[in-house]
Amino acid sequence: DHLLLFLTDATVPPTNNASEQALRWSVVFRKVTHGFRSDWGAELFAQVRSLVNTAKRQGISALDAILRALTSSQTDWLFS
């Protein structure tokens, strides 16, 4: 029923390209640096990329999102 939904609903994209583009930074970073030296480094990178990508989709700049994350004890601003 939902396979061809994009044909009748213009708000539904025909591909998952947005998801692939969100992963692109991580793939490029991994290829250039040949991976991470520690588990915490990999986790930190994933958390920062997730924060920045989510903020971008909410219309918040990367710098503003990082500043808010570092100075706020709550993250409800990100999901509003």
Secondary structure per residue as TSV (DSSP state, phi and psi in degrees):
chain	resnum	aa	ss	phi	psi
A	1	D	-	360.0	-34.0
A	2	H	-	-103.6	1.1
A	3	L	T	-61.7	-42.3
A	4	L	T	-109.9	27.7
A	5	L	H	-59.4	-31.7
A	6	F	H	-63.3	-19.2
A	7	L	H	-73.4	-30.5
A	8	T	H	-105.5	-18.2
A	9	D	-	-120.8	109.2
A	10	A	T	-67.1	-16.7
A	11	T	T	-81.8	-10.2
A	12	V	S	-96.5	119.5
A	13	P	-	-72.7	148.2
A	14	P	S	-76.5	-12.9
A	15	T	S	-132.4	172.3
A	16	N	-	-99.8	33.1
A	17	N	H	-58.4	-33.5
A	18	A	H	-62.2	-39.3
A	19	S	H	-67.0	-42.1
A	20	E	H	-65.4	-38.8
A	21	Q	H	-67.4	-33.9
A	22	A	H	-65.7	-31.9
A	23	L	H	-82.3	-16.3
A	24	R	H	-56.3	-44.1
A	25	W	H	-57.0	-43.1
A	26	S	H	-66.4	-40.0
A	27	V	H	-66.0	-46.0
A	28	V	H	-62.6	-45.5
A	29	F	H	-60.0	-44.1
A	30	R	H	-63.1	-41.2
A	31	K	H	-68.5	-40.0
A	32	V	H	-70.7	-42.0
A	33	T	H	-96.0	-3.0
A	34	H	T	60.5	36.2
A	35	G	S	96.5	-171.5
A	36	F	-	-108.4	150.7
A	37	R	S	-82.4	-22.5
A	38	S	S	-139.0	158.5
A	39	D	H	-66.9	-38.8
A	40	W	H	-66.6	-32.6
A	41	G	H	-65.6	-42.6
A	42	A	H	-64.7	-41.6
A	43	E	H	-66.6	-42.0
A	44	L	H	-62.5	-45.7
A	45	F	H	-59.5	-44.1
A	46	A	H	-63.9	-40.0
A	47	Q	H	-67.1	-42.0
A	48	V	H	-66.3	-44.5
A	49	R	H	-62.1	-40.9
A	50	S	H	-63.6	-44.0
A	51	L	H	-60.6	-48.7
A	52	V	H	-66.0	-43.4
A	53	N	H	-65.6	-41.7
A	54	T	H	-65.2	-43.0
A	55	A	H	-62.2	-41.4
A	56	K	H	-59.5	-42.1
A	57	R	H	-67.6	-23.3
A	58	Q	T	-91.6	-0.7
A	59	G	T	82.7	21.9
A	60	I	-	-107.6	136.8
A	61	S	-	-69.4	156.9
A	62	A	H	-61.0	-44.9
A	63	L	H	-62.8	-44.6
A	64	D	H	-63.6	-40.5
A	65	A	H	-63.7	-43.7
A	66	I	H	-66.7	-42.6
A	67	L	H	-62.2	-43.4
A	68	R	H	-63.7	-41.3
A	69	A	H	-64.8	-35.5
A	70	L	H	-78.3	-25.8
A	71	T	H	-106.6	-8.6
A	72	S	-	-111.1	141.6
A	73	S	S	-89.4	-7.4
A	74	Q	-	-117.5	149.5
A	75	T	-	-115.3	14.1
A	76	D	T	-65.0	-21.8
A	77	W	T	-62.8	-28.9
A	78	L	T	-77.1	-27.0
A	79	F	T	-106.3	14.1
A	80	S	-	-81.3	360.0
